[in-house]
Amino acid sequence: MMARGGDQFDFGTAPAGPHLVVRLKARWRYDSRHRRFVSATGNEFSLRGQLPKRTRITPTAPDLARRAPERLSPEERDLARYVQLVPPKPSNAKDLLAQVRRWPCVESAQLSPTISLP
């Protein structure tokens, strides 16, 4: 996808299997290096002890999530708020949904859609 100034962004790929689609509250970001969520005001939410081991959290739009928020358009900032939470097998994403929705950094969370052919 092309963005302002001719930049191209990688919007990642959807994980195979059930996962959670999480929208962070405004001004929150996922810090993958430290496995925590951080806000623009300095608040932090650590994932230590919150999820099963080997759970992956990936930004839906990785290139946008890596850029400084002040360099993004309002629409790009909104896209950068989405992350995918992929539990390891045999864990069930549905079992984590209520817990994730209570996190202070989460605006909304839902199960990924199930796609199938008729």
N, CA, C and O atoms as a DFTB+ gen file, in Angstrom:
472 C
 N C O
     1  1       0.845      -1.175       0.000
     2  2       0.000       0.000       0.000
     3  2       0.890       1.238       0.000
     4  3       1.908       1.284       0.690
     5  1       0.501       2.220      -0.766
     6  2       1.250       3.468      -0.816
     7  2       0.655       4.443       0.193
     8  3      -0.559       4.493       0.389
     9  1       1.510       5.197       0.815
    10  2       1.077       6.195       1.780
    11  2       1.586       7.553       1.344
    12  3       2.188       7.695       0.280
    13  1       1.337       8.552       2.182
    14  2       1.814       9.897       1.880
    15  2       3.297       9.864       1.561
    16  3       4.049       9.114       2.182
    17  1       3.715      10.650       0.624
    18  2       5.132      10.772       0.300
    19  2       5.697       9.558      -0.423
    20  3       6.916       9.427      -0.534
    21  1       4.835       8.659      -0.921
    22  2       5.314       7.513      -1.671
    23  2       5.832       6.366      -0.814
    24  3       6.354       5.389      -1.351
    25  1       5.699       6.464       0.525
    26  2       6.138       5.363       1.388
    27  2       5.274       4.139       1.131
    28  3       4.086       4.256       0.829
    29  1       5.880       2.967       1.254
    30  2       5.117       1.732       1.168
    31  2       5.123       1.073       2.529
    32  3       6.138       1.080       3.226
    33  1       3.983       0.500       2.912
    34  2       3.865      -0.119       4.215
    35  2       3.556      -1.594       4.071
    36  3       2.858      -2.012       3.147
    37  1       4.089      -2.381       5.001
    38  2       3.768      -3.793       5.098
    39  2       2.633      -3.906       6.100
    40  3       2.795      -3.529       7.261
    41  1       1.493      -4.417       5.672
    42  2       0.368      -4.576       6.569
    43  2       0.281      -5.982       7.122
    44  3      -0.757      -6.380       7.651
    45  1       1.367      -6.745       7.003
    46  2       1.438      -8.055       7.625
    47  2       0.470      -9.044       7.019
    48  3      -0.225      -8.741       6.050
    49  1       0.432     -10.216       7.593
    50  2      -0.484     -11.251       7.151
    51  2      -1.238     -11.770       8.362
    52  3      -0.721     -11.779       9.480
    53  1      -2.451     -12.196       8.125
    54  2      -3.269     -12.722       9.220
    55  2      -2.720     -14.076       9.649
    56  3      -2.339     -14.886       8.804
    57  1      -2.676     -14.328      10.942
    58  2      -2.207     -15.623      11.413
    59  2      -3.195     -16.724      11.055
    60  3      -4.401     -16.490      10.969
    61  1      -2.671     -17.922      10.847
    62  2      -3.539     -19.071      10.610
    63  2      -4.116     -19.501      11.952
    64  3      -3.397     -19.554      12.950
    65  1      -5.361     -19.797      11.982
    66  2      -5.990     -20.265      13.210
    67  2      -6.605     -19.141      14.010
    68  3      -6.386     -17.964      13.722
    69  1      -7.378     -19.510      15.018
    70  2      -8.080     -18.518      15.839
    71  2      -7.110     -17.616      16.598
    72  3      -6.100     -18.078      17.131
    73  1      -7.425     -16.350      16.637
    74  2      -6.634     -15.384      17.378
    75  2      -7.556     -14.232      17.783
    76  3      -8.722     -14.191      17.390
    77  1      -7.027     -13.309      18.563
    78  2      -7.796     -12.140      18.963
    79  2      -7.348     -10.933      18.158
    80  3      -6.160     -10.745      17.896
    81  1      -8.308     -10.132      17.775
    82  2      -8.040      -8.847      17.128
    83  2      -8.281      -7.794      18.205
    84  3      -9.396      -7.643      18.705
    85  1      -7.222      -7.071      18.554
    86  2      -7.267      -6.145      19.678
    87  2      -7.037      -4.718      19.179
    88  3      -6.087      -4.447      18.444
    89  1      -7.919      -3.823      19.591
    90  2      -7.731      -2.400      19.297
    91  2      -7.326      -1.727      20.605
    92  3      -8.057      -1.767      21.595
    93  1      -6.158      -1.113      20.586
    94  2      -5.647      -0.417      21.760
    95  2      -6.343       0.936      21.910
    96  3      -6.831       1.514      20.939
    97  1      -6.376       1.414      23.127
    98  2      -6.906       2.752      23.364
    99  2      -6.004       3.766      22.663
   100  3      -4.835       3.492      22.392
   101  1      -6.560       4.928      22.378
   102  2      -5.797       5.993      21.725
   103  2      -4.543       6.305      22.543
   104  3      -4.580       6.356      23.772
   105  1      -3.451       6.507      21.843
   106  2      -2.149       6.885      22.412
   107  2      -1.435       5.744      23.137
   108  3      -0.466       5.986      23.857
   109  1      -1.903       4.492      22.955
   110  2      -1.206       3.312      23.466
   111  2      -0.550       2.585      22.314
   112  3      -1.058       2.585      21.193
   113  1       0.606       1.952      22.603
   114  2       1.352       1.191      21.602
   115  2       1.897      -0.073      22.247
   116  3       2.050      -0.151      23.466
   117  1       2.187      -1.060      21.408
   118  2       2.802      -2.290      21.901
   119  2       4.313      -2.187      21.731
   120  3       4.801      -1.909      20.636
   121  1       5.042      -2.407      22.801
   122  2       6.509      -2.413      22.800
   123  2       6.954      -3.876      22.776
   124  3       7.044      -4.515      23.824
   125  1       7.231      -4.402      21.587
   126  2       7.566      -5.823      21.444
   127  2       8.904      -6.166      22.100
   128  3       9.109      -7.295      22.544
   129  1       9.788      -5.216      22.157
   130  2      11.108      -5.470      22.760
   131  2      10.987      -5.829      24.242
   132  3      11.708      -6.695      24.737
   133  1      10.076      -5.163      24.941
   134  2       9.901      -5.382      26.377
   135  2       8.604      -6.122      26.722
   136  3       8.282      -6.291      27.898
   137  1       7.859      -6.563      25.700
   138  2       6.589      -7.283      25.880
   139  2       5.669      -6.543      26.864
   140  3       5.256      -7.073      27.895
   141  1       5.376      -5.305      26.494
   142  2       4.485      -4.491      27.307
   143  2       3.794      -3.474      26.407
   144  3       4.216      -3.226      25.278
   145  1       2.740      -2.906      26.927
   146  2       2.052      -1.817      26.257
   147  2       2.440      -0.533      26.961
   148  3       2.561      -0.507      28.186
   149  1       2.636       0.528      26.201
   150  2       3.020       1.816      26.772
   151  2       2.128       2.909      26.186
   152  3       1.706       2.845      25.032
   153  1       1.860       3.901      27.013
   154  2       1.037       5.019      26.546
   155  2       1.919       6.233      26.313
   156  3       3.055       6.298      26.784
   157  1       1.385       7.176      25.591
   158  2       2.108       8.415      25.321
   159  2       2.322       9.222      26.606
   160  3       3.199      10.085      26.652
   161  1       1.533       8.952      27.641
   162  2       1.671       9.674      28.903
   163  2       2.591       8.965      29.891
   164  3       2.755       9.420      31.023
   165  1       3.196       7.848      29.466
   166  2       4.151       7.157      30.318
   167  2       3.602       5.977      31.102
   168  3       4.352       5.332      31.834
   169  1       2.319       5.677      30.974
   170  2       1.761       4.493      31.630
   171  2       2.266       3.238      30.935
   172  3       2.531       3.252      29.733
   173  1       2.397       2.156      31.688
   174  2       2.861       0.879      31.138
   175  2       1.961      -0.242      31.633
   176  3       1.426      -0.188      32.740
   177  1       1.806      -1.262      30.789
   178  2       1.108      -2.480      31.173
   179  2       1.947      -3.656      30.691
   180  3       2.061      -3.894      29.488
   181  1       2.533      -4.388      31.634
   182  2       3.400      -5.519      31.319
   183  2       2.571      -6.766      31.068
   184  3       1.535      -6.978      31.698
   185  1       3.038      -7.582      30.144
   186  2       2.354      -8.838      29.850
   187  2       2.891      -9.998      30.670
   188  3       2.411     -11.124      30.544
   189  1       3.876      -9.735      31.502
   190  2       4.464     -10.782      32.339
   191  2       3.373     -11.448      33.176
   192  3       2.694     -10.787      33.962
   193  1       3.211     -12.753      33.005
   194  2       2.223     -13.519      33.754
   195  2       0.790     -13.375      33.275
   196  3      -0.117     -13.946      33.881
   197  1       0.564     -12.632      32.211
   198  2      -0.792     -12.384      31.723
   199  2      -1.281     -13.418      30.702
   200  3      -2.484     -13.648      30.576
   201  1      -0.348     -14.037      29.976
   202  2      -0.708     -14.898      28.844
   203  2       0.028     -16.227      28.902
   204  3       1.059     -16.334      29.567
   205  1      -0.493     -17.253      28.205
   206  2       0.249     -18.510      28.123
   207  2       1.608     -18.285      27.449
   208  3       1.748     -17.400      26.604
   209  1       2.586     -19.076      27.821
   210  2       3.913     -18.975      27.188
   211  2       3.771     -19.211      25.690
   212  3       2.918     -19.976      25.240
   213  1       4.627     -18.536      24.929
   214  2       4.677     -18.622      23.469
   215  2       3.486     -17.944      22.774
   216  3       3.268     -18.150      21.580
   217  1       2.721     -17.140      23.513
   218  2       1.684     -16.337      22.875
   219  2       2.377     -15.244      22.082
   220  3       3.287     -14.583      22.584
   221  1       1.944     -15.056      20.841
   222  2       2.537     -14.016      19.992
   223  2       1.596     -12.815      19.919
   224  3       0.378     -12.960      19.814
   225  1       2.190     -11.639      19.978
   226  2       1.446     -10.406      19.750
   227  2       2.143      -9.692      18.601
   228  3       3.332      -9.379      18.668
   229  1       1.383      -9.445      17.555
   230  2       1.957      -8.793      16.387
   231  2       1.075      -7.627      15.957
   232  3      -0.150      -7.749      15.945
   233  1       1.679      -6.511      15.607
   234  2       0.886      -5.397      15.082
   235  2       0.236      -5.803      13.761
   236  3       0.846      -6.505      12.955
   237  1      -0.977      -5.368      13.545
   238  2      -1.655      -5.645      12.283
   239  2      -0.965      -4.904      11.142
   240  3      -0.895      -5.413      10.023
   241  1      -0.462      -3.721      11.416
   242  2       0.282      -2.911      10.435
   243  2       1.680      -2.652      11.016
   244  3       1.923      -1.587      11.583
   245  1       2.607      -3.626      10.879
   246  2       3.911      -3.520      11.542
   247  2       4.701      -2.257      11.183
   248  3       5.322      -1.650      12.055
   249  1       4.683      -1.867       9.933
   250  2       5.448      -0.680       9.544
   251  2       4.916       0.581      10.210
   252  3       5.691       1.447      10.616
   253  1       3.617       0.685      10.324
   254  2       3.035       1.857      10.978
   255  2       3.324       1.825      12.476
   256  3       3.592       2.866      13.076
   257  1       3.272       0.655      13.074
   258  2       3.512       0.533      14.512
   259  2       4.945       0.904      14.881
   260  3       5.201       1.333      16.006
   261  1       5.873       0.745      13.954
   262  2       7.288       1.076      14.225
   263  2       7.576       2.570      14.087
   264  3       8.565       3.062      14.630
   265  1       6.741       3.274      13.385
   266  2       6.991       4.701      13.159
   267  2       6.536       5.540      14.347
   268  3       5.639       5.147      15.092
   269  1       7.156       6.682      14.510
   270  2       6.782       7.616      15.580
   271  2       5.356       8.108      15.319
   272  3       5.046       8.518      14.201
   273  1       4.494       8.075      16.319
   274  2       3.089       8.477      16.123
   275  2       2.926       9.877      15.554
   276  3       2.014      10.122      14.764
   277  1       3.789      10.786      15.941
   278  2       3.652      12.165      15.443
   279  2       3.957      12.288      13.951
   280  3       3.656      13.314      13.342
   281  1       4.547      11.260      13.362
   282  2       4.841      11.271      11.922
   283  2       3.744      10.602      11.111
   284  3       3.839      10.515       9.887
   285  1       2.694      10.126      11.791
   286  2       1.607       9.429      11.108
   287  2       0.394      10.338      10.955
   288  3       0.161      11.230      11.772
   289  1      -0.370      10.101       9.902
   290  2      -1.642      10.805       9.738
   291  2      -2.631      10.242      10.764
   292  3      -2.379       9.178      11.330
   293  1      -3.730      10.921      11.012
   294  2      -4.726      10.379      11.951
   295  2      -5.205       8.977      11.548
   296  3      -5.408       8.118      12.406
   297  1      -5.381       8.752      10.256
   298  2      -5.820       7.439       9.789
   299  2      -4.748       6.374      10.033
   300  3      -5.075       5.247      10.406
   301  1      -3.483       6.714       9.830
   302  2      -2.388       5.773      10.075
   303  2      -2.241       5.480      11.567
   304  3      -1.968       4.344      11.956
   305  1      -2.420       6.499      12.397
   306  2      -2.370       6.286      13.852
   307  2      -3.459       5.307      14.281
   308  3      -3.232       4.453      15.138
   309  1      -4.634       5.435      13.685
   310  2      -5.726       4.524      14.010
   311  2      -5.369       3.086      13.617
   312  3      -5.598       2.164      14.400
   313  1      -4.825       2.885      12.447
   314  2      -4.419       1.532      12.009
   315  2      -3.326       0.962      12.907
   316  3      -3.300      -0.242      13.163
   317  1      -2.434       1.809      13.382
   318  2      -1.326       1.357      14.225
   319  2      -1.806       0.874      15.596
   320  3      -1.034       0.257      16.330
   321  1      -3.049       1.138      15.951
   322  2      -3.589       0.726      17.249
   323  2      -4.007      -0.746      17.291
   324  3      -4.302      -1.266      18.367
   325  1      -4.037      -1.420      16.149
   326  2      -4.509      -2.802      16.102
   327  2      -3.360      -3.795      16.235
   328  3      -2.323      -3.662      15.585
   329  1      -3.568      -4.797      17.097
   330  2      -2.613      -5.897      17.236
   331  2      -3.384      -7.212      17.188
   332  3      -4.583      -7.271      17.461
   333  1      -2.644      -8.270      16.829
   334  2      -3.203      -9.618      16.821
   335  2      -2.552     -10.406      17.944
   336  3      -1.327     -10.430      18.058
   337  1      -3.348     -11.040      18.759
   338  2      -2.859     -11.846      19.857
   339  2      -3.114     -13.309      19.480
   340  3      -4.259     -13.747      19.372
   341  1      -2.023     -14.049      19.282
   342  2      -2.114     -15.429      18.790
   343  2      -1.627     -16.378      19.876
   344  3      -0.427     -16.461      20.140
   345  1      -2.567     -17.102      20.513
   346  2      -2.146     -18.036      21.562
   347  2      -1.519     -19.288      20.947
   348  3      -1.827     -19.647      19.810
   349  1      -0.637     -19.952      21.702
   350  2      -0.043     -21.188      21.184
   351  2      -1.088     -22.306      21.180
   352  3      -2.046     -22.286      21.954
   353  1      -0.886     -23.257      20.312
   354  2      -1.760     -24.431      20.343
   355  2      -1.349     -25.277      21.516
   356  3      -0.144     -25.358      21.752
   357  1      -2.180     -25.895      22.254
   358  2      -3.624     -26.067      22.071
   359  2      -4.461     -25.010      22.783
   360  3      -5.655     -25.230      22.986
   361  1      -3.887     -23.877      23.170
   362  2      -4.654     -22.821      23.838
   363  2      -5.783     -22.345      22.930
   364  3      -5.725     -22.490      21.709
   365  1      -6.784     -21.788      23.540
   366  2      -7.939     -21.312      22.810
   367  2      -8.042     -19.796      22.975
   368  3      -8.082     -19.290      24.096
   369  1      -8.085     -19.088      21.871
   370  2      -8.182     -17.625      21.906
   371  2      -9.434     -17.178      22.656
   372  3      -9.413     -16.161      23.350
   373  1     -10.515     -17.929      22.519
   374  2     -11.772     -17.565      23.186
   375  2     -11.603     -17.522      24.707
   376  3     -12.245     -16.714      25.377
   377  1     -10.743     -18.386      25.253
   378  2     -10.523     -18.430      26.696
   379  2      -9.829     -17.171      27.210
   380  3      -9.929     -16.860      28.397
   381  1      -9.133     -16.446      26.348
   382  2      -8.395     -15.251      26.750
   383  2      -9.192     -13.956      26.566
   384  3      -8.805     -12.904      27.074
   385  1     -10.285     -14.042      25.851
   386  2     -11.011     -12.843      25.434
   387  2     -11.444     -11.958      26.606
   388  3     -11.177     -10.757      26.591
   389  1     -12.097     -12.515      27.608
   390  2     -12.581     -11.700      28.741
   391  2     -11.425     -11.041      29.481
   392  3     -11.524      -9.882      29.884
   393  1     -10.333     -11.773      29.661
   394  2      -9.160     -11.232      30.364
   395  2      -8.562     -10.055      29.590
   396  3      -8.281      -9.008      30.174
   397  1      -8.369     -10.219      28.295
   398  2      -7.754      -9.172      27.465
   399  2      -8.630      -7.922      27.442
   400  3      -8.117      -6.803      27.455
   401  1      -9.924      -8.106      27.410
   402  2     -10.831      -6.951      27.397
   403  2     -10.721      -6.101      28.660
   404  3     -11.074      -4.922      28.637
   405  1     -10.240      -6.677      29.759
   406  2     -10.096      -5.927      31.019
   407  2      -8.775      -5.164      31.121
   408  3      -8.607      -4.356      32.034
   409  1      -7.852      -5.398      30.220
   410  2      -6.566      -4.712      30.293
   411  2      -6.769      -3.207      30.148
   412  3      -7.627      -2.781      29.375
   413  1      -6.004      -2.393      30.871
   414  2      -6.200      -0.939      30.839
   415  2      -5.860      -0.287      29.497
   416  3      -6.270       0.845      29.240
   417  1      -5.130      -0.979      28.655
   418  2      -4.714      -0.417      27.371
   419  2      -5.642      -0.799      26.219
   420  3      -5.467      -0.305      25.106
   421  1      -6.621      -1.663      26.462
   422  2      -7.463      -2.213      25.402
   423  2      -8.789      -1.477      25.307
   424  3      -9.520      -1.342      26.288
   425  1      -9.083      -1.003      24.102
   426  2     -10.382      -0.389      23.838
   427  2     -11.398      -1.464      23.473
   428  3     -12.538      -1.425      23.938
   429  1     -10.993      -2.421      22.645
   430  2     -11.877      -3.517      22.264
   431  2     -11.049      -4.733      21.868
   432  3      -9.893      -4.617      21.460
   433  1     -11.668      -5.896      21.996
   434  2     -11.030      -7.152      21.582
   435  2     -12.127      -8.089      21.114
   436  3     -13.210      -8.140      21.697
   437  1     -11.836      -8.825      20.059
   438  2     -12.805      -9.786      19.542
   439  2     -12.074     -10.972      18.929
   440  3     -10.894     -10.887      18.589
   441  1     -12.789     -12.067      18.796
   442  2     -12.221     -13.234      18.129
   443  2     -12.087     -12.945      16.636
   444  3     -12.917     -12.249      16.049
   445  1     -11.049     -13.480      16.042
   446  2     -10.880     -13.320      14.598
   447  2     -12.047     -14.008      13.892
   448  3     -12.591     -14.985      14.406
   449  1     -12.429     -13.514      12.733
   450  2     -13.517     -14.167      12.016
   451  2     -13.089     -15.550      11.532
   452  3     -11.922     -15.777      11.213
   453  1     -14.048     -16.463      11.483
   454  2     -13.799     -17.789      10.941
   455  2     -14.187     -17.755       9.476
   456  3     -15.339     -17.491       9.130
   457  1     -13.230     -18.020       8.635
   458  2     -13.459     -17.961       7.195
   459  2     -13.537     -19.380       6.656
   460  3     -12.649     -20.196       6.902
   461  1     -14.588     -19.666       5.929
   462  2     -14.728     -20.983       5.337
   463  2     -15.479     -20.887       4.029
   464  3     -16.221     -19.934       3.790
   465  1     -15.285     -21.860       3.207
   466  2     -15.999     -21.914       1.931
   467  2     -17.296     -22.696       2.123
   468  3     -17.365     -23.588       2.968
   469  1     -18.319     -22.364       1.342
   470  2     -19.599     -23.084       1.485
   471  2     -19.468     -24.531       1.066
   472  3     -20.442     -25.280       1.121
